[in-house]
Amino acid sequence: MIAGSYRTLFCMPLDRKRFAGHNGSEWIEQRRFAMKTLKDIGIGRIAWESSVESEVEDFVQLLEQQGGKPYDVHDPLSTSVSNNITSIILGKPLLRGDPRRAIVDGGIEGAIMSFSSSSLASLFPFLMQFLAKLGLSSHADTFKKVSDFHNFIKSEMERRKKIPSDEWNEEIFIDGYLKEIEKIKGKGMKTWFNENNLTGSSQALLIGGSDTSRTFLCWIFLAMAAYPEVQKNVQKEIDAILGKDGKLPWSERAKLPYTYATLLETNRWRSITPLGVLHCASEDTKIGQYDIPKGSSVLPNIYSLHNDPKYWKVPDSFRPERFLDKNGCLIPTRLDSYAPFSLGKIVLNFSFIYETYVGRIKSVR
């Protein structure tokens, strides 16, 4: 039934190029390639785990430098998390102080602002773009950030294109996509692999992989402060299994069941995308007593799902034990009642980032 992203939600159009506003076969093709490539070039591999751990170590050092004083982690955490994704998309991290880092951070911030369901940019994208270009609306600065971000990704693509195709590195998302374009060129296949979609997919992955992870980490930090008993249990488990400076591969996450359950509960307790993303129906269908005509916009209410007493006892309370059996082992999550990032394996992939940050920050008292 669900065909793809609603066309205007992800979009403050730039010369008719959109971030991820496709439907039907085009969306399916692009999403399938993105998920396959992420799995192949980084997610779950030791090399990418090392990259994430390096970012976490830098972030931990930054926290230690504050000497226990109150500190707003929003900006440094945004950069730290975003670098985990840029290392896959661009093949390199963008360090603090690098002017390109400011372009990416500004673009992500601007895109998130324009994505807001209450934003006029999401309701009247072409009108708001026109006014922004003329400097006649408050969206002018946002539009410039998004435009600079778009142009930066495009320039990175052009830079990679100048490299001989036999030297493209499929460990880099842009290179792998360019190779796919070359592979199908001249074969007469119906496809949507093109440079516009490469730019859009790169932007979408950078935005989705940065803002959601950063937002979740901010919520987990708040949860640890608001529920000190949970924090003590997490700390106790991590100290017992890892010690002060130990590390745990993502593949062995089951060794920290309470810590992992705390991450799962945080995603339920404070849904990062409470209303999900607008999609549209690819065909006429029926849900319960309701007829859903083809082309209708569909908005999943994830917040309602995560707070439904039919599935969760006392849903307002924060209880990691929901995800553990009587022996303290993890209980498999049910997709009919738990969907923090909608559906798909990418949920577990981002959970790796969360657990790595939480596990390493344990040493900052």
LOTI-71045 format. One record per residue (C-alpha): residue in one letter; x, y, z. Coordinates in steps of 0.5 Angstrom, whole numbers, plus 500, padded with zeros to 3 digits. Example, Ala and Ser with C-alpha at 12.3 -4.5 7.8 and 13.67 -1.06 7.14 Angstrom:
2
A525491516;S527498514;
//
This chain:
365
M500500500;I505505502;A509508496;G513513498;S514520501;Y509525500;R512530495;T512536498;L514534505;F522533504;C522539499;M524546499;P526545492;L532547488;D532548481;R526542481;K531538485;R528534491;F531531497;A527525498;G520527495;H519521491;N513516490;G512509487;S517505483;E522511484;W522511491;I523503492;E529503487;Q532509491;R531506498;R533499496;F540501493;A541506499;M539500505;K544495501;T549500500;L549502507;K549495509;D555493505;I560499506;G559501513;I553499518;G555493522;R563493519;I569493524;A571499520;W565503521;E565501528;S572504529;S570511526;V564511530;E568510537;S573515535;E568520534;V565518541;E572519544;D573526541;F566527544;V567524551;Q574528551;L570535550;L565533556;E571532560;Q574539559;Q568542562;G570539569;G563537571;K560544569;P553545566;Y554544558;D549545552;V551539548;H547540542;D552543537;P558539539;L553533539;S550535532;T557535529;S560528532;V554524530;S553527523;N561525522;N559518523;I554519516;T559524512;S564518513;I560514509;I557519504;L563523503;G568518505;K571522510;P569526516;L569533516;L572536523;R570542527;G573548524;D573546517;P568551513;R565545510;R563542517;A559549518;I555548511;V553541512;D551543520;G547549517;G544545511;I541539516;E539545521;G535548515;A532542512;I529540519;M526547520;S523546513;F521539514;S516541520;S509539519;S507546521;S512550517;L509553511;A515551507;S512544507;L505546505;F507551500;P514549498;F514553491;L511559494;M516560500;Q522558495;F520564491;L519569497;A526566500;K529568494;L527575494;G529575501;L521577503;S520572508;S523569514;H525563510;A531566506;D536564511;T534557512;F533557504;K540559503;K543554508;V539549504;S542551498;D549551500;F548544503;H545542496;N551545492;F556542497;I554535496;K553537488;S561539488;E563533492;M559529487;E563533481;R569532485;R569524485;K566524478;K573527475;I576521478;P577515473;S571510474;D576504475;E578508482;W572509485;N571506492;E564503493;E566504500;I564511499;F556512498;I557517492;D562513489;G558507489;Y552510486;L556513480;K558506479;E551504479;I549509474;E555507469;K553500470;I546501467;K548506462;G546504455;K542498457;G535501456;M533499463;K528503466;T531506472;W531513476;F539512478;N541519476;E545525479;N539529481;N537523485;L544522488;T545529490;G538528494;S539521497;S546524500;Q542529503;A537525505;L541520509;L546526512;I539529515;G536523517;G542520520;S544526524;D538529527;T535523529;S541520532;R543527536;T535528538;F535521541;L542522545;C539528548;W533524550;I537519553;F542524557;L535527560;A532520562;M539518565;A538525569;A531524570;Y531517573;P537516577;E536509579;V535507571;Q542511570;K545507576;N543500573;V546502566;Q552504570;K553498574;E552493568;I557497564;D562497569;A561489570;I561487563;L566493560;G570496566;K572503566;D575503559;G572497555;K569497549;L563492546;P562490539;W555492536;S555484535;E555483542;R550488544;A546482548;K551482553;L548489556;P541487556;Y539492561;T543498557;Y540496550;A533496554;T534503556;L535505549;L529501546;E525504552;T527511550;N525511543;R518508546;W518514551;R520519547;S518518540;I523521535;T518522529;P512522533;L508523527;G512519522;V513521515;L507523510;H507517505;C501516500;A497510498;S499506491;E493503490;D486503493;T485499500;K482499506;I484499513;G478497518;Q472500516;Y476506512;D477506505;I483509503;P483511496;K489511491;G494517492;S491519499;S496522504;V498517510;L501519516;P503514521;N501516528;I507513532;Y506517538;S499514539;L502507538;H508507543;N503510548;D497505547;P495502553;K493496549;Y501494548;W504498554;K502498561;V502505564;P505508558;D507515561;S512511566;F519510564;R521502565;P526499561;E524493564;R518492559;F524490554;L526484559;D524478561;K524475568;N531473567;G533479565;C534477557;L532482552;I525480549;P524481541;T520487540;R514487536;L513491530;D505492531;S507496537;Y514499536;A516503530;P521508533;F523510526;S517507522;L519500520;G526497517;K533494519;I535501519;V532502526;L538497529;N543500525;F542507528;S541504535;F549502534;I551509534;Y546510540;E549505544;T556506543;Y555513545;V552511552;G557506553;R563510552;I560516556;K559512562;S566514564;V564522565;R562522572;
//
